[in-house]
Amino acid sequence: MALDRRKTDIAPVVLSQDDMLRILEERNTAAREELAARTDAAPEVLFFLATEGSIRARRAIARNAAAPAHANRLLADDSDDDVRADLARKIGRLLPDLPQDASEKMRALTIETLERLAQDQLPRVRAIVAEEIKALDCVPKKIVDMLARDIEEEVAAPILEYSPLLSDADLIEIITSAQAHFALTAIAQRKPLGANVSAAIAEALDVPAVAALLINSSAQIREQTLEKIIEHGSRITEWHLPLVLRNDLSQRAIRRIAGFVSAALLDKLAKRDGLDQETRSVLAKRVRARIDEPVEDVRDPGEQAQSDVALLHKEGRLDDAAVERAAESGKREFVIAALALLARAPREIARRIVQSGSAKPAIALVWRAGLSMRVAFKVQSLVMRLKGGELLPARDGVDFPLSEDEMRWHLAYFGLEG
């Protein structure tokens, strides 16, 4: 029995229990799939379709907010990735809306389903769970702890940045034992961020993480923590602008920063409100010294690298060997520019991938660029400086260790489609 929609365009036809059973008995696939999507379908009917239905029917049940808890739990182990992904999108939204009178069994099954999806073998499914529950305070802490320590950036980062269930002690433990750079950067972006956590991030001296910490206006940073950052800041240009833009700099900190930043950033410092006379005098002296310096024809390293890469590409010499040599020579900007050009990607996306500290998207970018897994390993070890368990080696010595679908998914996470 197909569902007859001619009676109304406003609401679906009301089905009796006999109608539903007839649809199941007739084995009409299209009608079964429609039935699976109905919020008024009997729980036992939806459970039957979760067990016996087509993939389309199972996906419909996975999306159906009225599906019974035991059907959801069944689908958490479904063999189809899309079924589990659809269920992951739904299940996180169900928790806050569980009725107060929901049975203990229903709550337990819902939490068990969420936990199973949080352990899914597919990073995409775990990432969906993380995104859906990242800001919830009604999730079991053990699930949050598990996701926060996931090796995949797209899984752990949302939890590390947003979860209200992670205490400062949790965050500091994760920072001190972090296997991947992305974990520190995600934590550095939390709002608000306590002074003890800020100190732990600064102690790690991770360049992207400390830059993110400085940019985070809600981060509490003690004077001694800031002094440590400034002490190393003269050698790390990525920290210069974030340092200058901090609103809570002491007069002493401003004077120290003035000793190593560019003329343009000195100008920004000089325009700050509340400068005392000593600091104004120091800044004026630094500005005059910069004006008196001989002008050199120095281009931004990124722009220079882009020009070099474009020339090699025009000459047909931008290949595996060229990128390998650059990686071995520590020419990070050249490698980023080369991957961006060959992979037809914006340079900033290529930079984000390289700075992520995650091997899989970097491997995917090298693959998209048409280069070898040998190059991908050099990028991981020499440019990204990954170590030990962070590194993802070639399969069978030469092949990419990820499927093409996996690599496309990792690229899509960073906004690279097609």
N, C-alpha and C positions, 0 to 999 in steps of 0.2 A: 504494500500500500504506500504509494508516494504521498507526500504531504501536499494537500491541495491548498494553494495560496490564492485561489481566485475569489475566495469568500471575502477577504479583506486585505487591504494594503497596510493596515495600521498595526494589527496584531496577528501573531501566528494562530493557526487553527488549534483549538483546544483538543487535546488528545486524551482519550480514556485509557485506562490500563489495558483494555482489550486491544485498542488501536496500537499501542506500543508493542504488545506481544505479537500482533499480526505482522508488524514491520520486521521484527526479529525473525519470525518464522519464514517470511517471504524471501529473506536474504537479498533484498534490494539494497545494493551498496549505497546508492545516492541517498535513499531514504534513511538508511542507518546513520549516514554521516550527518544528515540534518538533525536527526534525533539526538545524536551525541552532543550537539551544540545547544540543545534546549535546556533552559534553566528549570523548566517544569517537568523534566523527565524523571521518572522514578529512580531512586538511588540504585536499586538492584538492576535496572536496565542499563544505567551508565556503567556499573561495575562489570556487567556481562560484556558490554562493548569494549571496555578497557582490556578485557581478557581476550575477546574473540574478534574485535573489530579491525578494520583496515587501518593503515597508518594515518590516513586522513581522519578517520573516526577517532582514533586514539589522540591525535593532535587536538581535535575539537574538545575532547573531554579534558585534556591537559589545560586548555584555556578556559574551560567552563567553571565559573566560580561556584556553581551549585553541585559540582561533582563530589561524591561522598569521600570522606577521608581515606577509607580503605582503597578506593579506586586511585586516588592520588598516590598513595604509598606503592601500589602496584606499578604505576607508570614511572615512578622514580627509578625503576630497574629496567625500563623498556629498552629494547635493542636499538631503537631508532633515536639518533642524536637530536633531531628536531622535536620529537615528542618530549624528551627530557628538558630541552631548552625552553619550550613553551611552558612546561610545568614549573620550571625555575622562575620564570617571569611572574607566574601567578602566586606561587606558594608564599613568597616573601610578603606579598600584599595581604594575604589571608590572616597572618598572625595578629596584626593590630586590630583586625575587624572580627576576630572570633567572638561570638556572643558570650556574654557573661555566664549564661546557663549552659554553655557547651560542656559536654560530658568529658570526664577525665580521659576516656579512651580516645575521643576525637582530638583533644589537645595533644595527647601523646603521639597519636598517629601523624598529626600535622608536623610536629617537631621532628619525629623520626624521618619523615619525608624530606624535610629541610636539611637535616643532617646528612642524609644519604646523597642528596644533590650537591651538598657542599664538599663531598668526597668524590664526586664524579670524576671519571678518568679524563673527560674532555675539559680542557681549560675554559672553553667558551661557556659551558654550563656553570662551572664554578664562578666565572666572572659575572654571569647574570645574577646568580644568587647574591654575590657580594654587592653588586650595584643596588639590588632591591632592598637589602637589609642594612646597608651601611650606616644609616642614621637612626635605626630603631633601638630602643632600649628594652624591648620585650623579647629579645632573642636570647636563647641560652648562651651563657658566656663561653662555653666550650666550643661552640660553633664559630663564634667571633675569633677566639684564640687560634683556632685551626686555620681559618681563612687569612688572618693577619700574618701568619707564618708561611703562607703558600709561596712556592718558588716563582710563580708567574706574576708579573707586575699587574696585569689587568685584573687579577684576582685580589691580591693583597693590598694594592695601593688605595682603592676606595675605602676599605676597612680602616687602614692605618690613618688615613686623612680625616675620616668622618665619625667613626664609631664612638659613641658616648660611653661604651662599656669598657674601653681600654683605659686603665689607670696610668698615672705617671710612672709607676713602678713597672707596669707591663711594657710601656713604651721604651723606657730606659733599657730594660732587658733585651728587647728586640734590637735596639740600636747597637748595644755592645756585642750582640751575637749575629748581627745581620750578615747574610751571605751575599746580598745584592745591594748595589748603591740605591736603587729605586726606593727601598724601604725607608732610608733616611730622608730622602727628599719628600716622600709622602707625609712622613711624620712632621717634617719641618713646616708643612703647609697647614697643619691643624689650627683651628681657630676656636678658642684661644689656646695658647701653648705656654705651659709653666716654665719657670726659670730653670728648674733642675733638668727638664728634658732639653731645653735650649743648650744648656751647658754640655750635656752628653753629645748632642749633635756637633757642637763646636769642637769638642775633644776629638771627634773622629776625623776632622779636617777633610771631609768629603766636599769637593768643590761645588757640585750642583746643590747639595743639601744645605751647605752654609749659605750659598746665594739665596736659596728659597727661604731660609730662616731669616735672613736680613730683610728680605722683601715683605715678609709676614708682619704687618704692623701690629697684630695682636699678640705676637710672641714677646714674652717677658725675657729680656736679656740682661743679666747682671753686668755691672761695670767690669768685673774681672774677666767675665766671658768675652765681652766685647774687646777688651785689651788683648786677649789671646788671638782673636780673629784679626785684629789690626796688626799684631806682631807678624803674622804670616801674610797679611794682605798685600804688602808691597810687591810680592812675587806672583800674586794671583789676580790678574786683571778682571776676571769675572766677578770679583767681589767689590770692585771699586765703586761702580754706580750704586749698587744696593747699600753700601756703607754710607755714601754721601746722602742718600735719600732717607736714612733712618731719622726719625723725628726726636729720638731720645738720646742723642749724642751729647756727651759732656763737652765742656770747652776744651779739656785736655785731649779728648778723643778727636775732636775736630782738628786741633793743631797737629796731631800725629798723622791723621789721614792726609792733611795738606802736604805732607812731606813726600808723597809718592803718587798722587793722582794726576791726571792730565790737566792741561790748562782749562779745558771746558768744564771739568768737574770742580776745579778750583773756583771758577766763576759761580757755580751753583752753591758751593760752600759759603762764598762771600756774601751771597744774597739771603742767607738764612737770618731769621729774626733772633733777637736775644743774644747776639755775640758780644762778649766783653771786649774791652779795649785791647788787652793783650792778644786775644785771638784775632781781632781785626788787623792788628799790626803784623802778626805772623802771616796771615793770608795775603795781605798787601805785598809783603816782602817776597812771598812765594810767587805771586802773580808777576811781579817785576822781574824776578829771576827767570821765569819761563819766557817772558817777552824778549829778554836779552839772549836767550839760547839761540844758537844758529838753527835756521830752518832746514830740516832734512826732508828729502823726498821719500817719506815713509808711508806706504799705503797700509790700510787695515789688512792683517794677515789673511783674513777670510776673503777679502776682495782680491788680494794677490794670488791666493790659491785658486780662486775661481778663474782668473785670467790664465794661469798656467795650465789648468785642466782644460779650458776651452781650446787653447793652442794645441795641446797634445791630441785632443779629440779631432780637431780639424785636420791634423796631420795623420790621423789614423793610428796613433800610437798609445791611445788610452786603453790599455788592456790589462790582463791579469798581472803581468810583470810590472807594469807601471804602478799599479795600486799596491802590489806587494812591496816594492821598493820604498814607496812612501810610508807604508805602515812600519817597515823595519827601520826607517830613518826617523820615526816619531813625528811625521808630518800629518798631524791630526786634521788640520783644516783642508789639506789637499785631499785626504781620504774622504772626508765628508763631502767636499765639492764634487769629487769624482763619482761617488755613489749617487749623489743627487742628480747629476747630469745623466749618467748611464741608466738610472732607474726612472728617469722622467718624474722626479719628485722635487718639491720645493726644498731649498737648502735647509730651511729651519726644521722641516719634518725629519730630514736625514740627520740633522744635528740632535734633535730630540731622541731619535732612536739610538744613536751612538752614546748619548749621555744617560740613557735609561738604565744602564747596568744590566740589561736583560739580553741574554744570548739569542733567544728565538726571533725577536723582531729584527735584530741585526743580521742574522743569517738570512731571513726572508728578504731584507733589503739588498743584500749581496746577490741573492738568487734573482731578484727582479732586475738587477743591474746587468745580468748576463755573465757574471763572473763565477769563478769556481769556489768550491767548498774550502779549498786551500786558502784562498783569499779571506773567506769568512772566518776561518780559524785565526788568521793573522790579525784581522780586525778585532776579534774578541780578546786575544791575548796581548797584543802590542798597542792597540789604539784605545780599546775600552779598559784594558788592564784587568780583565777578569782572571780569577784564579781558581784552581781546584774544581770543586763541584759547580762553580758558576759557569765553567766552560762546557760547551756542547761540541764534542768531536764529530768527525765525519762517520757516516755509516759505511762499513766495509772499507774504510780507509780513504775513500774518495767521494762518496755520495752525500748529498744533503740528508741530514738525519730526520727531517720533517717532510710530511706529505705536502703536495702543492696546495691542497685545500687549507692545511694548517698555516702555511706561509701566507697565503692570501688573507686568512683571517687575522693574523698578527699585523699585517700591513694595514688592513681596514681599521684596526683598532687605533692606528695613528693617522687615519684619514686618507690612506692611499687605496683607492679602489681601481679595479680594472687591470 
